[in-house]
């Protein structure tokens, strides 16, 4: 039997508590993006991207991957799992 992710355990707990969740795998589901941020924050993301070895994207807009969970009122949740804690994490925590 495979190991169940912590995000899946949280999802089961929320559903068990009666909190309705949306299917985040469907097309058109909102993802986090830097597009609506002010210029200073967009520049901070761009600098972090370069600091991590990335090449500047043409439009400078960054979009996250799929969310782990979302409730039916539009609150998005990303569960910090063990894989998120790596040598680059310290740089992200220093953002303004």
C-alpha positions in Angstrom: 0.0 0.0 0.0 1.4 3.4 -1.0 1.9 6.3 1.3 -0.8 9.0 1.5 0.4 12.6 1.2 -0.1 15.0 4.0 -2.2 17.2 1.6 -4.6 14.2 1.0 -4.9 13.6 4.7 -5.7 17.3 5.2 -8.3 17.1 2.4 -9.9 14.1 4.0 -10.0 15.8 7.3 -11.7 19.0 5.9 -14.2 16.9 4.0 -14.9 14.9 7.1 -15.5 18.2 9.0 -18.1 19.2 6.4 -16.1 21.8 4.5 -16.9 21.5 0.8 -13.9 21.6 -1.5 -13.5 22.3 -5.2 -11.8 20.1 -7.7 -8.5 22.0 -8.5 -7.6 19.8 -11.4 -10.3 21.2 -13.7 -9.3 23.5 -16.6 -9.7 27.2 -16.0 -9.1 27.0 -12.2 -7.3 30.0 -10.9 -3.6 29.8 -10.1 -1.5 32.2 -8.1 0.2 34.7 -10.3 2.4 37.8 -9.9 0.6 39.7 -12.6 -1.6 41.7 -10.1 1.3 42.7 -7.8 2.8 46.1 -7.6 6.0 46.8 -9.5 8.3 46.5 -6.4 6.9 43.0 -5.7 7.1 41.9 -9.3 10.8 43.0 -9.3 11.4 41.0 -6.1 10.0 37.9 -7.8 12.2 38.5 -10.9 15.3 39.0 -8.8 14.6 35.8 -6.8 14.1 33.9 -10.1 17.5 35.2 -11.3 19.1 34.4 -7.9 17.9 30.8 -8.2 19.5 30.5 -11.6 16.5 31.2 -13.8 16.6 33.2 -17.0 14.4 36.2 -17.1 11.1 35.4 -18.8 9.9 37.7 -21.6 6.9 39.0 -19.7 8.3 38.8 -16.2 5.0 37.2 -14.9 5.2 34.1 -12.7 2.4 31.6 -12.3 2.3 28.8 -9.7 1.3 25.3 -10.4 -1.9 23.7 -9.2 -3.2 24.2 -5.7 -3.5 21.3 -3.3 -7.0 22.3 -2.1 -9.6 25.0 -2.5 -12.9 25.6 -0.7 -16.1 26.4 -2.4 -15.8 30.1 -1.4 -12.5 30.7 -3.3 -9.9 30.1 -0.6 -6.9 28.3 -2.0 -4.6 26.1 0.0 -1.1 24.9 -0.7 0.1 22.5 1.9 3.8 22.8 2.7 5.1 19.2 2.4 8.6 17.9 3.0 9.6 18.4 -0.6 9.0 22.2 -0.3 11.9 22.5 2.3 15.1 22.5 0.3 18.3 24.6 0.0 16.5 27.3 -2.0 13.7 27.9 0.6 15.8 30.3 2.7 16.0 32.7 -0.3 12.2 32.7 -0.7 11.7 33.6 3.0 13.9 36.7 2.6 11.5 38.3 0.1 10.2 41.7 1.2 
